Amino acid sequence: MEPLSWGQIALQLLIRFLPVWIALIVTFALSITYKRRLGLYGKLFDNTIGMVGFGLVMFWVYTALMVGLFDWIVTHDPLSTASGMKNKVPGTPLRGAEEGEFAWYLLGGDTLARDVFSRMVEGAWVVIRIAPLATLFAFMVGITLGLPAGYFGGRLDSALSFAANLILAFPVILLFYLLVTPEMVETGIPSYMGVVLFLFPIIFLTVLVNARYRTQPARRNVMLAVLLFVLGWAYLSVVSDPQTPVAFLPRDLDLFDIPGGILVVFVSVVFVNAPTVFRIVRGLTLDIKTRDYVAAAQTRGEGPWYIMLWEILPNTRGPLIVDFCLRIGYTTILLGTLGFFGLGLPPESPDWGTTINQGRKLLSIYPHPAIVPALALLSLVLGLNLLADGLREESLKD
Amino acid sequence: MILFLLKRLGTMILTALCLSFIVFFLTNLEPNLRKVAKFEGNSRMEESEVQNWLANNGYKQPILTRYGEWLGVVPGWTNDRAGVVTGRCIEGDLTAETAPRFCGVLQGNWGDSMVFRDEVSTIVGVRLWMTGKLMLWVMLLMVPSALILGVLAGMREGSKTDRSLSTLSIATTATPEYVSGVILIAVFASSAVGLKWFKGTATAAMEDATFENFFLPVLTISLYGMGYIARMTRASMAEVMTAQYIRTARLKGVSFRNIVLKHALRNALIAPFTVIMLQFPWLLNGVVVVETLFNYKGLGWALVQAAGNNDINLLLGISVVSVLVVLVTQLISDIGYVYLNPRIRIS
């Protein structure tokens, strides 16, 4: 088998990503056809920068989903090694490739002779699973605390703002080093923090539903019961893990456990992001609560939570959506930082930060094992930033 | 103004106390202490020996007492074992009689580092000087280039220059230090690409910094912060350019060049000033990554070493210093904002 030239590598890569191209083309074709009916999302397709950003983001989302759910795209197992493939340059043929096995290491081999390409696409699945969800949780925490702080003000505001500034004054890496070590996991502090942080989405959704349907008790009771049962069970399953000090749910009732390290990483990323979201929401609330429609709702006799969640919150959506996109990018960077310092995720994990960390030791001789995940991370974050920029521009137009 | 300063100073001290207590608490949890005991004593100690060692060295007191000892507001512990008196403040030539009662941060005693076997204050001093040198060059590179980028983009909003410069600044904010550092090393310092213009490590730059060994780390940190400042400058510049007095100047027939330089620039630079100051916490992060990547032994490198080995005293010292840096820059940015903006200064 001959080594592939750069042109052939590019061609093979294009072919490997074929399902992603198809999905992207379908998405863009549908969105552009119906863009007049799709609101803000549709307007994105009038904006070149926004479209480029959306394309980059969706490329990684589709890649992650296809790798994670169907096992497409990957050429080799990201954890297994092959003999004689250590630090090989991109396009090296696999020695003694069997029938039906992909015959090359498309983007070369790393220091442990694993396939760089497969690790890169598997890394996308790790990032896409954690980053948006962690950002969403950070938003729920920030919103649940930021709305009352801005709306009621006073002592509550001072106390919460002080706490938020406290966390923000910490250098993030120091915080990670303090929270994400094996000793700290042993004490259970990250798990207890998870117990508290995961409570916020439940509080948020319960108050949201309650404030809306307070006047129709029968309907509200049914909705709240269903919501609390589903969310409560999910919450208990997430929080309770036999590996940590927080383990109270019997095995048969425990729906799922989050694999080692991921929960800790998740909790610390939420913890770091929430104060910034809190500050943004608080600032927006302070601004919006002086508007006439809030005064109208107060005169109507609406409760404070209804006003906060159904009058103020919907009107903060513009800046919040933009910040959400930016913050997913920032969370991706934070995840990479954790991996770069070898914290949290297991050392053989294919996520981009860990891979960059392993590749950087031989960077000046064999740059490809570190460069490939670095470019992947760069393109995803760049896509999110461009998307946010496009959204901001379009939402300011009207 | 004085009242405002005092209030801010009070909040600062309270914040620093809270943060140092959090770090103290987290580093002094049971499993961490066991690790310390095994590091200082013997790595194959039995559980009972570990507990003994901890009790003999004052680690078994209540956490608040120990925090007070570290701070220097509670007398240091002493331990009388069969006539041999040991204690927190008894070290070197001092005996139980001559040793001071208090020895904490307030008395200028930051304790000893476990990993480096030296006084924390010396280590922090040396490392801070190294990091200060790095930061100085970062500021010298980052701030002017960011301001120029922002002003050029913002002076004609929506033009081709604006579009391309804005995209460039978005691209730099999307590149964290560990990505840009890796790419820069691979392109400019590796034998694979073959340019080899710069050195891939900055260890030599600690003694004698040259363009060749110091430019890459400085550039890596600057790039990430630059985009953000440039975008803020652009937004502020674009806003100023739509103001009434700019239109008046233009109608008077002042040249575009003079409008930008004499009328718009000063007002447009108020907002970026605050942003630059608030960038410090981020820069500290970048410093840790870059110092690790380029093996430059500054404060960030020491932080990684201390945190990896749970070196309690050093970790506390570094976090107090970095938190103070963050808080002081916040204070400067507040004062500077008030000072630069006449509307706030007068009212």
Chai-1 contact restraints between the chains, C-beta under 6 A:
chainA,res_idxA,chainB,res_idxB,connection_type,confidence,min_distance_angstrom,max_distance_angstrom,comment,restraint_id
A,L166,B,T15,contact,1.0,0.0,6.0,A-B,restraint_1
A,L166,B,C18,contact,1.0,0.0,6.0,A-B,restraint_2
A,A169,B,V323,contact,1.0,0.0,6.0,A-B,restraint_3
A,A169,B,V326,contact,1.0,0.0,6.0,A-B,restraint_4
A,P171,B,L284,contact,1.0,0.0,6.0,A-B,restraint_5
A,P171,B,N285,contact,1.0,0.0,6.0,A-B,restraint_6
A,P171,B,S322,contact,1.0,0.0,6.0,A-B,restraint_7
A,V172,B,N285,contact,1.0,0.0,6.0,A-B,restraint_8
A,I173,B,N285,contact,1.0,0.0,6.0,A-B,restraint_9
A,I173,B,V288,contact,1.0,0.0,6.0,A-B,restraint_10
A,L174,B,S319,contact,1.0,0.0,6.0,A-B,restraint_11
A,Y177,B,A307,contact,1.0,0.0,6.0,A-B,restraint_12
A,L178,B,L26,contact,1.0,0.0,6.0,A-B,restraint_13
A,E183,B,P31,contact,1.0,0.0,6.0,A-B,restraint_14
A,E183,B,N32,contact,1.0,0.0,6.0,A-B,restraint_15
A,E186,B,P31,contact,1.0,0.0,6.0,A-B,restraint_16
A,T187,B,L29,contact,1.0,0.0,6.0,A-B,restraint_17
A,T187,B,P31,contact,1.0,0.0,6.0,A-B,restraint_18
A,I333,B,P176,contact,1.0,0.0,6.0,A-B,restraint_19
A,F340,B,Y178,contact,1.0,0.0,6.0,A-B,restraint_20
A,I356,B,Y178,contact,1.0,0.0,6.0,A-B,restraint_21
A,I356,B,V182,contact,1.0,0.0,6.0,A-B,restraint_22
A,L363,B,I185,contact,1.0,0.0,6.0,A-B,restraint_23
A,S364,B,A189,contact,1.0,0.0,6.0,A-B,restraint_24
A,S364,B,S190,contact,1.0,0.0,6.0,A-B,restraint_25
A,S364,B,G200,contact,1.0,0.0,6.0,A-B,restraint_26
A,P367,B,A186,contact,1.0,0.0,6.0,A-B,restraint_27
A,P367,B,S190,contact,1.0,0.0,6.0,A-B,restraint_28
A,P367,B,A192,contact,1.0,0.0,6.0,A-B,restraint_29
A,A370,B,V182,contact,1.0,0.0,6.0,A-B,restraint_30
A,I371,B,A186,contact,1.0,0.0,6.0,A-B,restraint_31
A,A374,B,V179,contact,1.0,0.0,6.0,A-B,restraint_32
A,A374,B,V182,contact,1.0,0.0,6.0,A-B,restraint_33
A,A374,B,I183,contact,1.0,0.0,6.0,A-B,restraint_34
A,L377,B,V179,contact,1.0,0.0,6.0,A-B,restraint_35
A,L378,B,T175,contact,1.0,0.0,6.0,A-B,restraint_36
A,L378,B,V179,contact,1.0,0.0,6.0,A-B,restraint_37
A,V381,B,A174,contact,1.0,0.0,6.0,A-B,restraint_38
A,L382,B,A171,contact,1.0,0.0,6.0,A-B,restraint_39
A,L382,B,A174,contact,1.0,0.0,6.0,A-B,restraint_40
A,N385,B,I170,contact,1.0,0.0,6.0,A-B,restraint_41
A,N385,B,A174,contact,1.0,0.0,6.0,A-B,restraint_42
